[in-house]
Amino acid sequence: MKKYIPILILCISISVLSCSGRDADKLSARISIYKENPNYFYYKDKPLLLLGGSDEDNLFNYPELMKKNIQILHQVGGNYLRCTMSSRDEGNVKAFLKNNDGKYDLNEMNPDYWSLFEKFLELSRDFDMIVQVEIWATHDFYGEHWLDNPFNPKNNVNYTEKNTKLKSAWPDQQAHHPQPYFHTVDNGRIDSVTLTYQQKFVDTLLSISLNYGNVLYCIDNETRAPADWAWYWANYIQQQSKAKKKEILITEMWDSWNLKDEIYVQAYGHPGLFAYLDISQNNLLERGIHYENILWLKSTLERYGGARPLTNVKVYHSRIAGRYNEPLVGLDRWWQNIFAGCAGTRFHRPDEGTGLNEISQRAIESARIFTDQFDIFSCAPHPELLSIHNSGDVYCLAAPGRLYGVYFPMGGTTTLRIENPDRDLKLRWFNPENGEFLDDIHIDSKVIVELNSPDTLHPWLVLIKKW
């Protein structure tokens, strides 16, 4: 495996990259659903497993870090980035210009902000990265961040508290008191004034992003807004894209950790609007529940239009009160997402995730090495083939009879039932900590194969196929 040496300087500038190595196919390629297995995406004539991590959610607002993260991610085989349209951190550029009186004019877009966004999409495309763009950065609209937000009525020249639903102060978090900003399209209570400027923001975003086929769209970050809000913006974005003859994919990210919560029906129950589903909050749950919830959702989707890609744009390494505030928890959930048949998994930014540190880099490269030998796109989760699966300690992806992958979070023992085994099947153990396969083991057409990991101190994967 490669050594993970920090990259201090990226010598190739964005301008040079953007005008080299392009062709018509690269510029016109658009991400879509893989027809042969709609649990995954398809881009540039091949199915995709999205693997990612980055040190910020709004990388476009950090140009040097953006270049460094994209370069590193590309080197280790990653291809999945998150992009919140956030500008709440110190030094971030805002989306709108200020007048001489210090107030924002929501009719005047800040070219610096939007230029950074476009450069990010361009560089991502040139490095074959898929970007999941979250249009409304929920936490920019609460507490102290709302006090500095251009949409706050006290901060702009376009409206006031009197002619909108908005309030100048909103100290409550979304779990305690809904922010009126996310209720502008409630049935029978439309705030047409605020909505006009929300549309201007989205229109500007789409005028840039629709030119890039490497973009997935997500309405919000971990929202508790009503379903009307999600439906409105999904419809609005679809209408805008269809007017420009662009095919796009949209999701919503709910705040509930429980995928069985009724709020999730508002997304998976509308396959015409939401072509894929982000289930990031599920990563806050414990191992067995986390995995079982994903399998439950996959089964449920069969009643709502069939399989769809599931993404995990945020894999945390923390839980309630920091009980599991350690990188190995996030690493385990990240691998579980792959073996649950998810389309994408990405390490969340620090401090709630490992970002793109050495742990993340090693996992991404190892997963790519393993899946280069393992046709994941022809497989599905098959926990029933394992003698130990209820405890959440072993996970199996398989195309029964010909191809099997098994994940042991910390080693262990189980048996695997091989249906109609091919006599040429062989077994190899894989060490994700160094990215290396061990020697072949012949299994001699066995129907029941005993799997004993090389040790019980480290994670192990096993691959069974024709070699």
C-alpha positions as CSV (number, residue, x, y, z in Angstrom):
1,M,0.0,0.0,0.0
2,K,1.1,3.6,-0.6
3,K,2.5,5.7,2.2
4,Y,0.3,8.6,3.2
5,I,2.6,11.6,2.9
6,P,0.8,14.9,3.5
7,I,0.7,17.0,0.4
8,L,1.8,20.5,1.3
9,I,1.7,22.2,-2.1
10,L,-0.5,21.4,-5.2
11,C,1.6,22.9,-8.0
12,I,-1.0,22.5,-10.7
13,S,-3.4,25.4,-10.7
14,I,-7.1,25.2,-11.4
15,S,-6.8,27.2,-14.5
16,V,-4.2,24.8,-16.0
17,L,-6.3,21.7,-15.0
18,S,-9.5,23.2,-16.4
19,C,-8.1,23.6,-19.9
20,S,-6.2,20.3,-20.2
21,G,-7.3,16.7,-20.7
22,R,-10.9,17.5,-21.6
23,D,-13.0,16.1,-24.3
24,A,-16.6,16.3,-25.3
25,D,-17.5,13.0,-23.5
26,K,-16.0,14.3,-20.2
27,L,-17.8,17.6,-20.4
28,S,-21.2,16.0,-21.3
29,A,-21.2,13.0,-18.9
30,R,-23.9,13.1,-16.3
31,I,-24.4,10.9,-13.3
32,S,-27.4,8.6,-13.5
33,I,-28.8,5.4,-12.0
34,Y,-27.1,2.1,-13.0
35,K,-29.9,0.3,-14.9
36,E,-28.5,-3.2,-14.3
37,N,-28.4,-2.6,-10.5
38,P,-30.3,0.5,-9.4
39,N,-28.7,0.4,-6.0
40,Y,-25.7,2.1,-7.6
41,F,-25.0,5.2,-9.7
42,Y,-23.6,5.2,-13.3
43,Y,-21.1,7.8,-14.7
44,K,-18.9,8.0,-17.7
45,D,-20.0,4.5,-19.0
46,K,-19.5,2.6,-15.8
47,P,-21.2,1.9,-12.5
48,L,-19.8,3.7,-9.4
49,L,-19.1,3.0,-5.8
50,L,-18.8,6.4,-4.1
51,L,-16.0,6.5,-1.5
52,G,-15.1,9.8,0.1
53,G,-13.9,12.0,2.9
54,S,-12.9,15.7,3.2
55,D,-11.9,18.1,6.0
56,E,-14.6,20.6,5.3
57,D,-18.2,20.4,4.1
58,N,-18.1,23.6,2.1
59,L,-14.7,23.1,0.5
60,F,-15.3,25.7,-2.2
61,N,-14.9,28.4,0.6
62,Y,-11.4,27.1,1.3
63,P,-9.5,27.2,-2.0
64,E,-6.2,25.8,-0.9
65,L,-7.7,23.1,1.3
66,M,-10.1,22.3,-1.6
67,K,-7.1,21.6,-4.0
68,K,-5.3,19.6,-1.4
69,N,-8.3,17.4,-0.4
70,I,-9.3,16.7,-4.0
71,Q,-5.7,15.8,-4.9
72,I,-5.3,13.4,-1.9
73,L,-8.8,11.8,-2.4
74,H,-8.0,11.2,-6.1
75,Q,-4.7,9.6,-5.2
76,V,-6.2,7.0,-2.9
77,G,-9.1,6.1,-5.2
78,G,-11.8,8.3,-3.7
79,N,-14.5,9.9,-5.8
80,Y,-17.2,11.4,-3.4
81,L,-17.3,14.9,-2.0
82,R,-19.9,16.9,0.0
83,C,-20.7,20.5,-0.7
84,T,-22.9,22.4,1.6
85,M,-23.7,25.9,0.4
86,S,-22.7,27.2,3.8
87,S,-20.9,30.4,4.7
88,R,-21.2,30.5,8.4
89,D,-17.5,29.9,9.4
90,E,-15.1,32.7,10.0
91,G,-13.6,34.0,6.8
92,N,-16.2,32.4,4.5
93,V,-17.4,34.4,1.6
94,K,-21.2,35.2,1.5
95,A,-23.4,34.6,-1.5
96,F,-24.7,38.3,-1.7
97,L,-23.1,41.7,-2.0
98,K,-23.3,44.4,0.7
99,N,-24.4,48.0,0.1
100,N,-22.5,51.0,1.4
101,D,-24.7,50.9,4.5
102,G,-23.4,47.5,5.4
103,K,-26.6,45.6,4.5
104,Y,-26.9,42.9,2.0
105,D,-28.9,43.3,-1.2
106,L,-30.4,39.9,-2.1
107,N,-30.8,41.0,-5.7
108,E,-27.0,41.3,-6.0
109,M,-25.0,38.1,-6.1
110,N,-21.4,38.1,-4.8
111,P,-19.3,37.0,-7.8
112,D,-16.5,35.8,-5.5
113,Y,-18.8,33.3,-3.8
114,W,-20.2,31.8,-7.0
115,S,-16.9,31.8,-8.7
116,L,-15.4,29.7,-5.9
117,F,-18.4,27.3,-6.2
118,E,-17.9,26.9,-9.9
119,K,-14.1,26.4,-9.6
120,F,-14.9,23.6,-7.1
121,L,-17.3,21.9,-9.4
122,E,-14.8,22.2,-12.3
123,L,-11.9,20.8,-10.4
124,S,-14.0,18.0,-9.0
125,R,-15.2,17.1,-12.5
126,D,-11.6,17.1,-13.8
127,F,-10.6,14.7,-11.1
128,D,-13.7,12.5,-11.7
129,M,-15.3,13.4,-8.3
130,I,-19.0,13.2,-7.7
131,V,-20.3,16.1,-5.6
132,Q,-23.4,16.0,-3.4
133,V,-24.5,19.6,-3.2
134,E,-26.7,20.5,-0.2
135,I,-28.7,23.6,-1.1
136,W,-29.8,24.8,2.3
137,A,-27.2,24.5,5.0
138,T,-29.6,24.1,7.9
139,H,-27.4,25.3,10.7
140,D,-26.6,28.6,9.0
141,F,-30.2,29.6,9.9
142,Y,-30.2,29.0,13.6
143,G,-28.7,30.6,16.7
144,E,-25.6,32.8,16.4
145,H,-25.2,32.0,12.7
146,W,-28.6,33.4,11.9
147,L,-27.5,36.7,13.3
148,D,-24.9,37.0,10.5
149,N,-27.0,35.4,7.7
150,P,-27.9,37.7,4.7
151,F,-31.4,36.3,4.7
152,N,-32.0,37.6,8.2
153,P,-34.4,40.6,7.8
154,K,-32.1,42.9,9.9
155,N,-29.2,42.2,7.6
156,N,-30.7,43.0,4.1
157,V,-32.5,45.9,2.4
158,N,-35.1,43.7,0.7
159,Y,-37.6,42.9,3.4
160,T,-38.4,43.2,7.1
161,E,-40.1,41.2,9.9
162,K,-43.3,43.0,9.1
163,N,-43.8,41.7,5.5
164,T,-42.3,38.2,6.0
165,K,-42.6,35.4,8.5
166,L,-39.0,35.9,9.6
167,K,-37.6,37.0,12.9
168,S,-34.3,38.8,13.4
169,A,-33.3,36.5,16.3
170,W,-33.8,32.7,16.3
171,P,-31.9,31.3,19.3
172,D,-33.7,27.9,19.3
173,Q,-32.4,24.9,17.5
174,Q,-34.6,23.1,15.0
175,A,-35.4,20.3,17.4
176,H,-37.1,22.8,19.7
177,H,-38.7,25.4,17.6
178,P,-39.1,25.5,13.8
179,Q,-37.4,28.4,12.0
180,P,-39.9,30.2,9.8
181,Y,-37.3,30.4,7.0
182,F,-38.1,26.7,6.3
183,H,-41.9,27.3,6.3
184,T,-42.2,29.7,3.4
185,V,-44.2,27.2,1.3
186,D,-46.4,25.7,4.0
187,N,-49.8,24.8,2.6
188,G,-52.0,27.9,3.0
189,R,-49.2,30.0,4.6
190,I,-46.9,30.9,1.8
191,D,-44.4,33.7,2.5
192,S,-44.1,35.0,-1.0
193,V,-41.6,37.7,-0.2
194,T,-39.0,35.5,1.3
195,L,-39.7,32.8,-1.2
196,T,-38.8,35.2,-4.1
197,Y,-35.3,35.6,-2.7
198,Q,-34.9,31.9,-1.9
199,Q,-35.7,31.2,-5.6
200,K,-33.1,33.8,-6.7
201,F,-30.4,31.9,-4.7
202,V,-31.4,28.5,-6.1
203,D,-31.6,29.9,-9.6
204,T,-28.1,31.2,-9.3
205,L,-26.8,27.9,-8.0
206,L,-28.5,26.0,-10.8
207,S,-27.2,28.4,-13.5
208,I,-23.8,27.1,-12.5
209,S,-24.3,23.5,-11.3
210,L,-26.5,22.3,-14.2
211,N,-23.5,22.7,-16.4
212,Y,-21.8,20.0,-14.5
213,G,-22.9,16.4,-14.8
214,N,-20.9,15.2,-11.7
215,V,-23.5,16.8,-9.3
216,L,-26.0,15.1,-7.0
217,Y,-28.6,17.4,-5.4
218,C,-29.7,17.3,-1.8
219,I,-32.3,19.8,-0.5
220,D,-31.1,20.2,3.1
221,N,-28.7,19.0,5.7
222,E,-30.4,16.9,8.4
223,T,-33.6,18.9,8.2
224,R,-36.8,18.9,10.4
225,A,-38.6,21.1,7.9
226,P,-42.1,19.9,6.8
227,A,-42.5,17.6,3.8
228,D,-44.0,20.5,1.9
229,W,-40.6,22.3,1.9
230,A,-38.8,19.2,0.5
231,W,-41.5,18.6,-2.2
232,Y,-41.5,22.2,-3.2
233,W,-37.8,22.5,-3.8
234,A,-37.5,19.0,-5.4
235,N,-40.2,20.0,-7.9
236,Y,-38.7,23.4,-8.4
237,I,-35.2,22.1,-9.2
238,Q,-36.6,19.4,-11.5
239,Q,-38.6,22.0,-13.5
240,Q,-35.5,24.2,-13.8
241,S,-33.4,21.3,-15.0
242,K,-35.9,20.0,-17.4
243,A,-36.2,23.5,-18.9
244,K,-32.5,23.2,-19.7
245,K,-32.8,19.6,-20.8
246,K,-30.6,18.3,-18.0
247,E,-31.3,15.1,-16.1
248,I,-30.5,15.4,-12.4
249,L,-30.9,13.3,-9.3
250,I,-32.3,14.7,-6.0
251,T,-32.7,13.6,-2.4
252,E,-33.6,15.0,1.0
253,M,-31.6,14.4,4.2
254,W,-33.9,14.1,7.3
255,D,-32.6,14.6,10.8
256,S,-34.2,11.5,12.4
257,W,-31.7,8.7,13.1
258,N,-34.4,6.1,12.7
259,L,-35.0,5.2,9.0
260,K,-38.3,3.7,10.0
261,D,-39.5,7.2,11.1
262,E,-42.6,8.3,9.2
263,I,-40.8,11.3,7.9
264,Y,-38.6,9.2,5.6
265,V,-41.7,8.1,3.8
266,Q,-41.9,11.6,2.5
267,A,-38.8,10.9,0.4
268,Y,-38.9,7.2,-0.4
269,G,-42.6,7.3,-1.0
270,H,-42.0,9.7,-3.9
271,P,-39.6,8.0,-6.3
272,G,-40.5,10.4,-9.1
273,L,-39.1,13.3,-7.0
274,F,-36.3,11.6,-5.0
275,A,-34.2,9.4,-7.2
276,Y,-31.8,8.4,-4.4
277,L,-31.9,8.6,-0.6
278,D,-29.3,10.0,1.8
279,I,-29.4,8.1,5.1
280,S,-26.5,9.8,6.9
281,Q,-28.2,10.1,10.3
282,N,-28.4,6.3,10.5
283,N,-24.7,6.3,11.0
284,L,-25.2,7.6,14.5
285,L,-26.7,4.2,15.6
286,E,-25.1,1.2,17.0
287,R,-23.6,-1.5,14.7
288,G,-26.4,-4.1,14.5
289,I,-29.3,-1.5,14.4
290,H,-27.4,0.5,11.8
291,Y,-27.1,-2.5,9.4
292,E,-30.6,-3.8,10.0
293,N,-32.1,-0.4,9.3
294,I,-30.4,-0.3,5.9
295,L,-31.7,-3.8,5.0
296,W,-35.2,-2.8,6.2
297,L,-35.1,0.2,4.0
298,K,-33.9,-1.7,0.9
299,S,-36.8,-4.2,1.4
300,T,-39.3,-1.4,1.9
301,L,-38.2,0.3,-1.3
302,E,-39.5,-2.6,-3.3
303,R,-43.0,-1.4,-2.4
304,Y,-42.2,2.1,-3.5
305,G,-40.9,2.0,-7.0
306,G,-38.0,-0.4,-6.5
307,A,-34.4,-0.1,-5.5
308,R,-32.6,3.2,-5.3
309,P,-29.1,4.3,-4.4
310,L,-28.5,5.0,-0.7
311,T,-25.8,7.5,0.2
312,N,-24.1,8.3,3.4
313,V,-22.4,11.7,2.9
314,K,-21.7,11.9,6.6
315,V,-20.2,9.0,8.5
316,Y,-19.6,10.1,12.1
317,H,-17.3,8.7,14.8
318,S,-19.4,10.0,17.7
319,R,-22.6,9.2,19.4
320,I,-24.7,10.5,22.3
321,A,-22.6,12.4,24.8
322,G,-19.4,11.3,23.0
323,R,-19.8,7.7,24.2
324,Y,-18.3,6.4,21.0
325,N,-16.2,9.5,20.1
326,E,-13.4,7.5,18.5
327,P,-12.3,7.0,14.9
328,L,-12.8,3.2,14.8
329,V,-16.5,3.6,15.3
330,G,-16.8,5.7,12.1
331,L,-14.5,3.4,10.3
332,D,-16.7,0.4,11.1
333,R,-19.9,2.2,10.0
334,W,-18.1,3.3,6.8
335,W,-17.3,-0.4,5.9
336,Q,-20.8,-1.5,7.0
337,N,-22.3,0.8,4.5
338,I,-20.4,-0.8,1.7
339,F,-21.4,-4.3,2.8
340,A,-25.0,-3.3,3.2
341,G,-25.0,-2.5,-0.5
342,C,-25.0,1.3,-0.2
343,A,-24.1,3.4,-3.2
344,G,-21.9,5.9,-1.3
345,T,-20.1,6.3,2.0
346,R,-18.0,9.4,3.1
347,F,-16.1,10.2,6.2
348,H,-17.6,13.3,7.9
349,R,-15.4,16.4,8.6
350,P,-13.6,16.8,11.9
351,D,-14.4,16.9,14.7
352,E,-17.4,14.7,14.2
353,G,-15.6,12.5,11.7
354,T,-12.1,11.6,10.6
355,G,-12.3,13.8,7.5
356,L,-9.5,12.9,5.2
357,N,-6.8,11.8,7.7
358,E,-4.6,8.7,7.4
359,I,-7.3,6.4,8.7
360,S,-9.8,7.6,6.1
361,Q,-7.2,7.5,3.3
362,R,-6.2,4.0,4.2
363,A,-9.8,2.8,4.2
364,I,-10.7,4.4,0.9
365,E,-7.6,2.9,-0.8
366,S,-8.2,-0.5,0.7
367,A,-11.9,-0.5,-0.3
368,R,-10.9,0.4,-3.9
369,I,-8.3,-2.4,-3.9
370,F,-10.8,-4.9,-2.6
371,T,-13.7,-3.9,-4.9
372,D,-11.4,-3.9,-8.0
373,Q,-11.3,-7.7,-7.4
374,F,-14.9,-7.9,-6.2
375,D,-17.7,-7.1,-8.6
376,I,-19.8,-5.4,-6.0
377,F,-22.4,-4.2,-8.6
378,S,-23.6,-7.8,-9.2
379,C,-24.0,-8.5,-5.5
380,A,-26.5,-7.8,-2.7
381,P,-26.5,-8.3,1.1
382,H,-27.0,-11.9,2.1
383,P,-26.7,-12.2,5.9
384,E,-28.7,-15.4,5.9
385,L,-25.8,-17.2,4.3
386,L,-23.7,-16.7,7.5
387,S,-24.1,-18.9,10.6
388,I,-23.4,-15.7,12.7
389,H,-25.2,-12.7,11.5
390,N,-27.8,-11.6,14.1
391,S,-25.2,-10.2,16.4
392,G,-24.0,-7.7,13.8
393,D,-20.5,-9.0,14.0
394,V,-20.1,-10.3,10.4
395,Y,-21.5,-9.0,7.1
396,C,-21.9,-10.6,3.7
397,L,-22.3,-9.3,0.1
398,A,-22.8,-12.0,-2.5
399,A,-23.9,-13.1,-5.9
400,P,-24.7,-16.6,-4.6
401,G,-22.9,-19.5,-6.3
402,R,-20.1,-17.5,-7.8
403,L,-19.0,-14.5,-5.7
404,Y,-18.9,-13.7,-1.9
405,G,-17.4,-10.9,0.2
406,V,-17.5,-11.0,4.0
407,Y,-16.5,-8.3,6.4
408,F,-15.4,-9.0,10.0
409,P,-15.2,-5.7,12.0
410,M,-12.7,-7.3,14.4
411,G,-12.0,-10.7,13.0
412,G,-13.8,-13.8,14.3
413,T,-15.3,-17.1,13.1
414,T,-18.4,-17.9,11.1
415,T,-19.6,-20.4,8.4
416,L,-20.7,-19.4,5.0
417,R,-23.2,-21.4,3.0
418,I,-22.3,-21.5,-0.7
419,E,-25.2,-22.4,-3.0
420,N,-24.4,-24.5,-6.0
421,P,-20.7,-24.0,-5.5
422,D,-18.4,-23.8,-8.5
423,R,-15.5,-26.2,-8.2
424,D,-13.0,-23.4,-9.2
425,L,-13.8,-21.1,-6.3
426,K,-10.9,-19.9,-4.2
427,L,-10.8,-17.9,-1.0
428,R,-8.5,-15.0,-0.1
429,W,-8.3,-13.0,3.1
430,F,-7.8,-9.3,2.8
431,N,-6.2,-7.0,5.4
432,P,-7.8,-3.5,5.0
433,E,-5.1,-2.0,7.3
434,N,-2.4,-2.6,4.7
435,G,-4.4,-3.2,1.6
436,E,-3.0,-6.7,1.0
437,F,-4.5,-10.0,0.1
438,L,-3.1,-13.2,1.7
439,D,-2.5,-16.4,-0.3
440,D,-5.3,-18.4,-2.0
441,I,-7.1,-21.1,-0.1
442,H,-8.9,-23.8,-2.2
443,I,-12.4,-24.6,-0.9
444,D,-13.0,-27.7,-3.0
445,S,-16.6,-27.2,-3.9
446,K,-17.7,-27.1,-0.3
447,V,-21.3,-26.1,0.5
448,I,-20.4,-25.0,4.0
449,V,-17.1,-23.1,4.3
450,E,-15.7,-22.3,7.7
451,L,-14.2,-18.8,7.9
452,N,-11.6,-18.2,10.7
453,S,-10.0,-14.8,10.4
454,P,-6.2,-14.7,10.7
455,D,-6.6,-12.8,14.1
456,T,-9.3,-11.3,16.2
457,L,-7.5,-8.0,16.9
458,H,-8.1,-6.3,13.6
459,P,-10.8,-6.0,10.9
460,W,-10.6,-8.6,8.1
461,L,-12.4,-9.1,4.7
462,V,-12.6,-12.3,2.8
463,L,-13.2,-12.7,-0.9
464,I,-14.4,-15.9,-2.6
465,K,-14.5,-16.2,-6.4
466,K,-12.8,-17.7,-9.4
467,W,-9.3,-16.3,-9.4
